Amino acid sequence: MISIEDAVKAACDFAEKIYTSEELKQLRVEEVESSQDEKKWFVTLGWVEPAVQQLGGFAGLTNATLEPLPRVYKIFTINSDTAHVESMKMRE
């Protein structure tokens, strides 16, 4: 069985292959757990959406406010024998 560190590395490496660095702002590990049969690791990664939504006026005006950037959470299923990423899903 691969270590928890190897499972996290596999998930991060996979995300960095399919997304640009611009899309993965503030990437961090949110959760990690093993399946009951210990055949899979479930690694949840989160990052900030690159789009900024402005409220209350136009950009540059003093009464304009910015919403916090929403985080995206994805669950990566990692094979615990091979470290192969088997799936990536949106966390609900």
C-alpha positions in Angstrom: 0.0 0.0 0.0 1.4 3.4 -0.9 1.7 6.0 1.8 -0.7 8.9 2.4 2.0 11.2 1.2 2.3 9.3 -2.1 -1.4 9.4 -2.5 -1.5 13.2 -2.0 1.5 13.6 -4.4 -0.3 11.5 -7.1 -3.5 13.7 -6.8 -1.5 17.0 -6.9 0.6 15.8 -9.9 -2.5 14.8 -11.8 -4.2 18.1 -11.1 -1.1 20.0 -12.2 -1.1 18.0 -15.5 -4.7 18.8 -16.4 -5.0 22.3 -15.1 -2.8 25.4 -15.7 -1.1 27.0 -12.8 -3.5 30.0 -13.3 -6.4 27.6 -12.6 -4.9 26.1 -9.5 -4.4 29.2 -7.4 -4.0 28.5 -3.7 -4.0 24.7 -4.2 -4.1 22.8 -0.9 -5.0 19.4 0.5 -8.4 19.5 2.2 -9.0 15.9 3.2 -7.5 12.4 2.8 -9.0 9.1 3.7 -8.5 5.4 2.9 -11.3 3.1 1.8 -12.4 0.5 4.3 -10.8 -2.2 2.3 -7.6 -0.1 2.0 -7.5 -0.5 -1.8 -8.1 3.2 -2.5 -7.1 6.6 -1.2 -9.6 9.5 -1.5 -7.8 12.8 -1.7 -9.7 16.1 -1.7 -7.9 19.1 -3.2 -9.2 22.6 -3.1 -8.2 25.7 -5.0 -9.6 29.2 -5.7 -11.7 29.9 -8.8 -9.7 32.3 -11.0 -12.7 34.5 -11.8 -13.5 37.5 -9.6 -17.1 38.7 -9.3 -17.6 42.4 -8.6 -20.7 43.7 -6.8 -22.1 47.2 -6.2 -20.6 49.1 -9.1 -18.0 49.2 -11.8 -14.3 48.2 -11.4 -12.3 51.1 -10.0 -15.2 52.9 -8.2 -14.9 53.4 -4.5 -18.3 51.8 -3.7 -17.4 48.6 -5.6 -16.9 45.5 -3.5 -15.4 42.1 -4.3 -16.7 38.8 -3.2 -14.3 36.3 -1.8 -13.1 33.9 -4.5 -15.0 30.6 -4.3 -13.0 27.5 -3.7 -13.4 24.4 -5.9 -13.1 21.0 -4.2 -12.3 17.8 -6.2 -12.0 14.3 -4.9 -9.3 12.2 -6.5 -9.5 8.4 -6.1 -6.0 6.9 -6.0 -5.2 3.1 -6.3 -3.4 2.3 -3.2 -1.2 -0.3 -4.9 -0.1 1.6 -8.0 -0.7 5.3 -7.1 -2.7 5.6 -10.3 -5.4 8.2 -10.3 -8.6 6.3 -11.1 -11.1 9.2 -11.0 -11.6 12.9 -10.2 -15.0 14.2 -9.1 -16.5 17.4 -7.8 -17.2 17.3 -4.1 -20.8 18.2 -3.4 
